[in-house]
Amino acid sequence: MEMLAPVLLILGGVIVFVGAIWFLIESFRESILWGLGCLIFAPVQLVFLILHWGVAKKPFGLQLLGFAIMFLGAWFTDSRSVPTY
């Protein structure tokens, strides 16, 4: 079980990264301004998600899945193996 936690954390991180890149691609497909806004200023992503739900829901869902997998990885992490300072 202790080997499962790092695998889940890495897998979840990769899935979140892929979802974020996909989200940026969809925003750039809409327009250059949306893409640059989402890239430079993070709150614009929320506005894009709401206004363009049809194209943004799949990459957003993929990011949520990645965060859920990372949460499971953190849940399985042995708290005794984490150094305390």
N, CA, C and O atoms as CSV, one atom per row, in Angstrom:
chain,resi,resn,atom,element,x,y,z
A,1,MET,N,N,0.817,-1.193,0.000
A,1,MET,CA,C,0.000,0.000,0.000
A,1,MET,C,C,0.861,1.258,0.000
A,1,MET,O,O,0.443,2.303,-0.499
A,2,GLU,N,N,2.085,1.153,0.570
A,2,GLU,CA,C,2.919,2.352,0.627
A,2,GLU,C,C,3.495,2.739,-0.731
A,2,GLU,O,O,3.905,3.885,-0.917
A,3,MET,N,N,3.535,1.823,-1.668
A,3,MET,CA,C,3.994,2.163,-3.024
A,3,MET,C,C,2.865,2.747,-3.868
A,3,MET,O,O,3.121,3.356,-4.907
A,4,LEU,N,N,1.639,2.570,-3.437
A,4,LEU,CA,C,0.495,3.061,-4.188
A,4,LEU,C,C,0.373,4.581,-4.107
A,4,LEU,O,O,-0.026,5.226,-5.077
A,5,ALA,N,N,0.716,5.153,-2.955
A,5,ALA,CA,C,0.548,6.598,-2.752
A,5,ALA,C,C,1.365,7.428,-3.741
A,5,ALA,O,O,0.797,8.314,-4.379
A,6,PRO,N,N,2.670,7.186,-3.900
A,6,PRO,CA,C,3.412,8.016,-4.862
A,6,PRO,C,C,2.955,7.818,-6.301
A,6,PRO,O,O,2.977,8.757,-7.097
A,7,VAL,N,N,2.545,6.607,-6.635
A,7,VAL,CA,C,2.053,6.343,-7.989
A,7,VAL,C,C,0.787,7.143,-8.251
A,7,VAL,O,O,0.636,7.741,-9.316
A,8,LEU,N,N,-0.126,7.156,-7.276
A,8,LEU,CA,C,-1.364,7.915,-7.434
A,8,LEU,C,C,-1.101,9.412,-7.490
A,8,LEU,O,O,-1.743,10.129,-8.258
A,9,LEU,N,N,-0.161,9.889,-6.680
A,9,LEU,CA,C,0.159,11.312,-6.700
A,9,LEU,C,C,0.734,11.735,-8.049
A,9,LEU,O,O,0.351,12.771,-8.592
A,10,ILE,N,N,1.644,10.940,-8.584
A,10,ILE,CA,C,2.251,11.259,-9.882
A,10,ILE,C,C,1.226,11.131,-10.997
A,10,ILE,O,O,1.135,12.002,-11.863
A,11,LEU,N,N,0.456,10.055,-10.981
A,11,LEU,CA,C,-0.570,9.854,-12.009
A,11,LEU,C,C,-1.588,10.985,-11.983
A,11,LEU,O,O,-1.953,11.511,-13.035
A,12,GLY,N,N,-2.045,11.362,-10.807
A,12,GLY,CA,C,-2.991,12.465,-10.686
A,12,GLY,C,C,-2.410,13.773,-11.177
A,12,GLY,O,O,-3.098,14.551,-11.838
A,13,GLY,N,N,-1.143,14.023,-10.859
A,13,GLY,CA,C,-0.488,15.237,-11.336
A,13,GLY,C,C,-0.382,15.292,-12.848
A,13,GLY,O,O,-0.578,16.346,-13.454
A,14,VAL,N,N,-0.072,14.159,-13.454
A,14,VAL,CA,C,0.012,14.108,-14.920
A,14,VAL,C,C,-1.359,14.347,-15.540
A,14,VAL,O,O,-1.475,15.052,-16.543
A,15,ILE,N,N,-2.392,13.768,-14.951
A,15,ILE,CA,C,-3.749,13.953,-15.478
A,15,ILE,C,C,-4.177,15.411,-15.341
A,15,ILE,O,O,-4.781,15.963,-16.260
A,16,VAL,N,N,-3.874,16.039,-14.213
A,16,VAL,CA,C,-4.204,17.462,-14.039
A,16,VAL,C,C,-3.466,18.297,-15.076
A,16,VAL,O,O,-4.046,19.209,-15.665
A,17,PHE,N,N,-2.196,17.994,-15.304
A,17,PHE,CA,C,-1.402,18.734,-16.285
A,17,PHE,C,C,-1.985,18.596,-17.690
A,17,PHE,O,O,-2.103,19.585,-18.414
A,18,VAL,N,N,-2.344,17.385,-18.072
A,18,VAL,CA,C,-2.936,17.155,-19.396
A,18,VAL,C,C,-4.260,17.907,-19.521
A,18,VAL,O,O,-4.538,18.502,-20.562
A,19,GLY,N,N,-5.076,17.883,-18.472
A,19,GLY,CA,C,-6.336,18.615,-18.488
A,19,GLY,C,C,-6.128,20.118,-18.598
A,19,GLY,O,O,-6.890,20.802,-19.282
A,20,ALA,N,N,-5.103,20.636,-17.930
A,20,ALA,CA,C,-4.821,22.076,-17.991
A,20,ALA,C,C,-4.363,22.482,-19.393
A,20,ALA,O,O,-4.778,23.522,-19.905
A,21,ILE,N,N,-3.523,21.675,-20.003
A,21,ILE,CA,C,-3.071,21.968,-21.368
A,21,ILE,C,C,-4.247,21.897,-22.335
A,21,ILE,O,O,-4.386,22.751,-23.211
A,22,TRP,N,N,-5.089,20.888,-22.179
A,22,TRP,CA,C,-6.282,20.748,-23.027
A,22,TRP,C,C,-7.194,21.959,-22.864
A,22,TRP,O,O,-7.739,22.465,-23.846
A,23,PHE,N,N,-7.364,22.428,-21.622
A,23,PHE,CA,C,-8.186,23.607,-21.357
A,23,PHE,C,C,-7.614,24.826,-22.079
A,23,PHE,O,O,-8.358,25.596,-22.685
A,24,LEU,N,N,-6.295,25.000,-22.013
A,24,LEU,CA,C,-5.669,26.130,-22.712
A,24,LEU,C,C,-5.836,26.010,-24.220
A,24,LEU,O,O,-6.072,27.009,-24.899
A,25,ILE,N,N,-5.716,24.813,-24.742
A,25,ILE,CA,C,-5.902,24.616,-26.180
A,25,ILE,C,C,-7.317,25.025,-26.586
A,25,ILE,O,O,-7.511,25.697,-27.600
A,26,GLU,N,N,-8.302,24.615,-25.787
A,26,GLU,CA,C,-9.688,24.979,-26.103
A,26,GLU,C,C,-9.905,26.490,-26.016
A,26,GLU,O,O,-10.653,27.055,-26.814
A,27,SER,N,N,-9.262,27.140,-25.060
A,27,SER,CA,C,-9.421,28.593,-24.952
A,27,SER,C,C,-8.755,29.300,-26.128
A,27,SER,O,O,-9.289,30.292,-26.626
A,28,PHE,N,N,-7.611,28.817,-26.579
A,28,PHE,CA,C,-6.969,29.407,-27.752
A,28,PHE,C,C,-7.768,29.126,-29.023
A,28,PHE,O,O,-7.759,29.938,-29.948
A,29,ARG,N,N,-8.458,27.984,-29.079
A,29,ARG,CA,C,-9.306,27.703,-30.239
A,29,ARG,C,C,-10.469,28.693,-30.326
A,29,ARG,O,O,-10.916,29.040,-31.419
A,30,GLU,N,N,-10.949,29.140,-29.175
A,30,GLU,CA,C,-12.037,30.114,-29.158
A,30,GLU,C,C,-11.547,31.455,-29.691
A,30,GLU,O,O,-12.171,32.038,-30.578
A,31,SER,N,N,-10.444,31.939,-29.159
A,31,SER,CA,C,-9.807,33.156,-29.684
A,31,SER,C,C,-8.454,33.336,-29.000
A,31,SER,O,O,-8.191,32.782,-27.933
A,32,ILE,N,N,-7.617,34.120,-29.647
A,32,ILE,CA,C,-6.295,34.405,-29.087
A,32,ILE,C,C,-6.428,35.139,-27.758
A,32,ILE,O,O,-5.658,34.881,-26.833
A,33,LEU,N,N,-7.390,36.044,-27.649
A,33,LEU,CA,C,-7.570,36.805,-26.420
A,33,LEU,C,C,-8.002,35.909,-25.261
A,33,LEU,O,O,-7.507,36.065,-24.145
A,34,TRP,N,N,-8.915,34.977,-25.512
A,34,TRP,CA,C,-9.306,34.042,-24.463
A,34,TRP,C,C,-8.110,33.193,-24.035
A,34,TRP,O,O,-7.890,32.970,-22.845
A,35,GLY,N,N,-7.357,32.730,-25.000
A,35,GLY,CA,C,-6.190,31.904,-24.686
A,35,GLY,C,C,-5.162,32.651,-23.865
A,35,GLY,O,O,-4.665,32.137,-22.862
A,36,LEU,N,N,-4.841,33.866,-24.289
A,36,LEU,CA,C,-3.868,34.654,-23.529
A,36,LEU,C,C,-4.397,35.015,-22.149
A,36,LEU,O,O,-3.654,35.000,-21.168
A,37,GLY,N,N,-5.679,35.337,-22.078
A,37,GLY,CA,C,-6.272,35.651,-20.782
A,37,GLY,C,C,-6.201,34.476,-19.823
A,37,GLY,O,O,-5.867,34.644,-18.651
A,38,CYS,N,N,-6.516,33.283,-20.321
A,38,CYS,CA,C,-6.462,32.088,-19.479
A,38,CYS,C,C,-5.030,31.729,-19.094
A,38,CYS,O,O,-4.788,31.197,-18.010
A,39,LEU,N,N,-4.102,32.017,-19.966
A,39,LEU,CA,C,-2.703,31.704,-19.707
A,39,LEU,C,C,-2.089,32.658,-18.698
A,39,LEU,O,O,-1.310,32.241,-17.841
A,40,ILE,N,N,-2.435,33.938,-18.793
A,40,ILE,CA,C,-1.778,34.960,-17.975
A,40,ILE,C,C,-2.505,35.219,-16.663
A,40,ILE,O,O,-1.863,35.393,-15.628
A,41,PHE,N,N,-3.823,35.246,-16.690
A,41,PHE,CA,C,-4.609,35.659,-15.532
A,41,PHE,C,C,-5.596,34.546,-15.190
A,41,PHE,O,O,-6.606,34.383,-15.875
A,42,ALA,N,N,-5.314,33.787,-14.145
A,42,ALA,CA,C,-6.065,32.571,-13.814
A,42,ALA,C,C,-7.572,32.770,-13.630
A,42,ALA,O,O,-8.329,31.896,-14.053
A,43,PRO,N,N,-8.056,33.863,-13.027
A,43,PRO,CA,C,-9.516,33.985,-12.885
A,43,PRO,C,C,-10.269,34.024,-14.218
A,43,PRO,O,O,-11.470,33.757,-14.255
A,44,VAL,N,N,-9.591,34.347,-15.283
A,44,VAL,CA,C,-10.236,34.334,-16.604
A,44,VAL,C,C,-10.655,32.912,-16.966
A,44,VAL,O,O,-11.624,32.717,-17.701
A,45,GLN,N,N,-9.928,31.918,-16.452
A,45,GLN,CA,C,-10.290,30.529,-16.727
A,45,GLN,C,C,-11.679,30.202,-16.197
A,45,GLN,O,O,-12.437,29.476,-16.840
A,46,LEU,N,N,-12.012,30.731,-15.031
A,46,LEU,CA,C,-13.341,30.495,-14.472
A,46,LEU,C,C,-14.420,31.131,-15.341
A,46,LEU,O,O,-15.473,30.537,-15.571
A,47,VAL,N,N,-14.153,32.330,-15.815
A,47,VAL,CA,C,-15.108,33.006,-16.701
A,47,VAL,C,C,-15.253,32.219,-18.001
A,47,VAL,O,O,-16.365,32.030,-18.496
A,48,PHE,N,N,-14.130,31.762,-18.552
A,48,PHE,CA,C,-14.181,30.965,-19.774
A,48,PHE,C,C,-14.962,29.670,-19.541
A,48,PHE,O,O,-15.758,29.259,-20.385
A,49,LEU,N,N,-14.732,29.039,-18.405
A,49,LEU,CA,C,-15.434,27.799,-18.088
A,49,LEU,C,C,-16.945,28.008,-18.054
A,49,LEU,O,O,-17.703,27.182,-18.563
A,50,ILE,N,N,-17.376,29.106,-17.456
A,50,ILE,CA,C,-18.810,29.373,-17.343
A,50,ILE,C,C,-19.411,29.738,-18.701
A,50,ILE,O,O,-20.473,29.239,-19.071
A,51,LEU,N,N,-18.730,30.604,-19.432
A,51,LEU,CA,C,-19.284,31.080,-20.701
A,51,LEU,C,C,-19.185,30.057,-21.832
A,51,LEU,O,O,-19.999,30.071,-22.756
A,52,HIS,N,N,-18.202,29.179,-21.762
A,52,HIS,CA,C,-17.971,28.202,-22.835
A,52,HIS,C,C,-17.984,26.782,-22.268
A,52,HIS,O,O,-17.086,25.979,-22.524
A,53,TRP,N,N,-19.026,26.502,-21.495
A,53,TRP,CA,C,-19.134,25.211,-20.826
A,53,TRP,C,C,-19.081,24.044,-21.808
A,53,TRP,O,O,-18.510,23.002,-21.486
A,54,GLY,N,N,-19.649,24.190,-22.968
A,54,GLY,CA,C,-19.708,23.105,-23.941
A,54,GLY,C,C,-18.342,22.575,-24.348
A,54,GLY,O,O,-18.162,21.367,-24.500
A,55,VAL,N,N,-17.385,23.469,-24.523
A,55,VAL,CA,C,-16.054,23.031,-24.947
A,55,VAL,C,C,-15.101,22.862,-23.774
A,55,VAL,O,O,-14.070,22.203,-23.910
A,56,ALA,N,N,-15.426,23.446,-22.622
A,56,ALA,CA,C,-14.500,23.420,-21.492
A,56,ALA,C,C,-14.820,22.339,-20.464
A,56,ALA,O,O,-14.022,22.094,-19.559
A,57,LYS,N,N,-15.981,21.687,-20.592
A,57,LYS,CA,C,-16.373,20.746,-19.548
A,57,LYS,C,C,-15.505,19.490,-19.515
A,57,LYS,O,O,-15.227,18.970,-18.434
A,58,LYS,N,N,-15.074,18.996,-20.663
A,58,LYS,CA,C,-14.257,17.776,-20.669
A,58,LYS,C,C,-12.864,18.008,-20.079
A,58,LYS,O,O,-12.430,17.223,-19.236
A,59,PRO,N,N,-12.142,19.067,-20.496
A,59,PRO,CA,C,-10.838,19.287,-19.851
A,59,PRO,C,C,-10.972,19.614,-18.363
A,59,PRO,O,O,-10.122,19.222,-17.563
A,60,PHE,N,N,-12.020,20.322,-17.996
A,60,PHE,CA,C,-12.251,20.627,-16.583
A,60,PHE,C,C,-12.528,19.349,-15.800
A,60,PHE,O,O,-12.011,19.167,-14.698
A,61,GLY,N,N,-13.336,18.471,-16.365
A,61,GLY,CA,C,-13.616,17.192,-15.721
A,61,GLY,C,C,-12.369,16.336,-15.575
A,61,GLY,O,O,-12.198,15.642,-14.573
A,62,LEU,N,N,-11.499,16.386,-16.574
A,62,LEU,CA,C,-10.245,15.644,-16.494
A,62,LEU,C,C,-9.377,16.183,-15.362
A,62,LEU,O,O,-8.737,15.409,-14.650
A,63,GLN,N,N,-9.350,17.492,-15.193
A,63,GLN,CA,C,-8.599,18.082,-14.090
A,63,GLN,C,C,-9.181,17.661,-12.748
A,63,GLN,O,O,-8.436,17.349,-11.819
A,64,LEU,N,N,-10.505,17.651,-12.638
A,64,LEU,CA,C,-11.133,17.206,-11.391
A,64,LEU,C,C,-10.796,15.749,-11.088
A,64,LEU,O,O,-10.546,15.387,-9.939
A,65,LEU,N,N,-10.791,14.923,-12.121
A,65,LEU,CA,C,-10.416,13.521,-11.939
A,65,LEU,C,C,-8.977,13.406,-11.433
A,65,LEU,O,O,-8.689,12.624,-10.527
A,66,GLY,N,N,-8.086,14.186,-12.024
A,66,GLY,CA,C,-6.692,14.178,-11.578
A,66,GLY,C,C,-6.542,14.615,-10.130
A,66,GLY,O,O,-5.770,14.024,-9.375
A,67,PHE,N,N,-7.286,15.656,-9.738
A,67,PHE,CA,C,-7.232,16.097,-8.345
A,67,PHE,C,C,-7.782,15.025,-7.399
A,67,PHE,O,O,-7.270,14.847,-6.294
A,68,ALA,N,N,-8.822,14.316,-7.833
A,68,ALA,CA,C,-9.377,13.240,-7.005
A,68,ALA,C,C,-8.360,12.115,-6.827
A,68,ALA,O,O,-8.233,11.561,-5.735
A,69,ILE,N,N,-7.641,11.778,-7.884
A,69,ILE,CA,C,-6.615,10.735,-7.796
A,69,ILE,C,C,-5.480,11.196,-6.897
A,69,ILE,O,O,-4.952,10.409,-6.111
A,70,MET,N,N,-5.101,12.466,-7.005
A,70,MET,CA,C,-4.057,13.002,-6.120
A,70,MET,C,C,-4.526,12.991,-4.665
A,70,MET,O,O,-3.736,12.713,-3.763
A,71,PHE,N,N,-5.792,13.289,-4.435
A,71,PHE,CA,C,-6.333,13.244,-3.078
A,71,PHE,C,C,-6.236,11.828,-2.518
A,71,PHE,O,O,-5.862,11.640,-1.360
A,72,LEU,N,N,-6.572,10.837,-3.333
A,72,LEU,CA,C,-6.451,9.450,-2.881
A,72,LEU,C,C,-4.996,9.105,-2.570
A,72,LEU,O,O,-4.712,8.412,-1.593
A,73,GLY,N,N,-4.086,9.585,-3.395
A,73,GLY,CA,C,-2.670,9.350,-3.128
A,73,GLY,C,C,-2.225,9.982,-1.825
A,73,GLY,O,O,-1.460,9.381,-1.070
A,74,ALA,N,N,-2.692,11.178,-1.558
A,74,ALA,CA,C,-2.366,11.831,-0.291
A,74,ALA,C,C,-3.008,11.096,0.882
A,74,ALA,O,O,-2.435,11.033,1.970
A,75,TRP,N,N,-4.194,10.544,0.659
A,75,TRP,CA,C,-4.895,9.816,1.711
A,75,TRP,C,C,-4.122,8.556,2.107
A,75,TRP,O,O,-4.061,8.197,3.283
A,76,PHE,N,N,-3.533,7.889,1.107
A,76,PHE,CA,C,-2.794,6.654,1.367
A,76,PHE,C,C,-1.368,6.891,1.838
A,76,PHE,O,O,-0.668,5.938,2.182
A,77,THR,N,N,-0.928,8.134,1.860
A,77,THR,CA,C,0.429,8.430,2.311
A,77,THR,C,C,0.540,8.137,3.799
A,77,THR,O,O,-0.324,8.521,4.587
A,78,ASP,N,N,1.598,7.462,4.166
A,78,ASP,CA,C,1.837,7.147,5.562
A,78,ASP,C,C,2.348,8.408,6.254
A,78,ASP,O,O,3.395,8.938,5.881
A,79,SER,N,N,1.629,8.881,7.241
A,79,SER,CA,C,2.006,10.121,7.911
A,79,SER,C,C,3.304,9.977,8.697
A,79,SER,O,O,3.934,10.981,9.030
A,80,ARG,N,N,3.714,8.751,8.999
A,80,ARG,CA,C,4.973,8.552,9.732
A,80,ARG,C,C,6.177,8.740,8.819
A,80,ARG,O,O,7.287,8.960,9.304
A,81,SER,N,N,5.978,8.657,7.494
A,81,SER,CA,C,7.104,8.805,6.576
A,81,SER,C,C,7.373,10.252,6.196
A,81,SER,O,O,8.377,10.551,5.549
A,82,VAL,N,N,6.471,11.160,6.601
A,82,VAL,CA,C,6.646,12.575,6.288
A,82,VAL,C,C,7.475,13.213,7.388
A,82,VAL,O,O,7.111,13.133,8.561
A,83,PRO,N,N,8.601,13.856,7.021
A,83,PRO,CA,C,9.440,14.460,8.062
A,83,PRO,C,C,8.751,15.660,8.716
A,83,PRO,O,O,8.060,16.440,8.061
A,84,THR,N,N,8.960,15.778,10.005
A,84,THR,CA,C,8.440,16.932,10.731
A,84,THR,C,C,9.606,17.800,11.165
A,84,THR,O,O,10.654,17.291,11.562
A,85,TYR,N,N,9.428,19.091,11.091
A,85,TYR,CA,C,10.509,20.002,11.445
A,85,TYR,C,C,10.151,20.805,12.651
A,85,TYR,O,O,10.944,21.632,13.100
